[in-house]
């Protein structure tokens, strides 16, 4: 996944809208592992072992119900049992699209092609869905997780490409939150917290080189800016490239010493409980 740097990553505004002020919260770290599925479970298991060695006991696991049409999670009892085990340990399961695919469409403009084919390799599933299309996939995805014994509270679109109608559907379906590359959106309080996620693109050598440089700059900027919430987004292919894996583990080791390690779900719960409106 290729990302573009913001102009001032370390100096972003806090919550916008009616969401609680996060400034009173302890500095936090959320490590999210994207694209967990029946296809990637083995790789994710290895990633969790490495993260556990660094003092990261919990993560937000972004689950694809039918990854590229290769196998539904609710048709794989072993996967369901494994996921329930991780949630019992404190990890969070987040709905992450349904197929994680966006078919090309006739008449697409240059900008759309750049976003859906270059920025992400045809995986921006929720980029330009209608409200009804998004609602149907959200309902199917939640049903798949329910069949595994999991009740997700969050939804994160593949590649963070969430169109306007799709975001309305996410809110309408009752999810507590979603995220974009640069923010966490509190659907309950209708607020948005600016928090840039680190993420790596490993599809080509030049992408890997640029990712190492950019994330080095971004990590230092976020530390110097004392960002209340540090987000690090990982993908299974990251672990196939040793330079990428080493840098990720180095940064997470540092961040886990300095911050409270949590999940999106628990971070938002603390934000609500610490706000004046959440006090009894």
Buried (B, 14 or more C-beta within 10 A) or exposed (E): BBBEEBEEBBEBEBBEEEBBBBEEBEBBBBBBBBBBBBBBBEBBEEBBEBBEEBEBBBBBBBBBBBBBEEBBBBEBEEBBEBBBEBBEEEBBBBBBBBBBBBEEEEEBEEEBEEBBBEBBBBBBBBBBBEBEBBBBBBEBBBEBBEBBEBEBBBBBBBBBBBBEBBBEBBBEBEBBBBBBBBBBBBBBBEBBBBBBBBBBBBEEEEBBEBBBEBBBEBBEBBBEBEBBBBBBBBBBBBBEBEEBBEBBBEBBBBBBEEBBBBBBBBBBBBBBEBBEEEEE
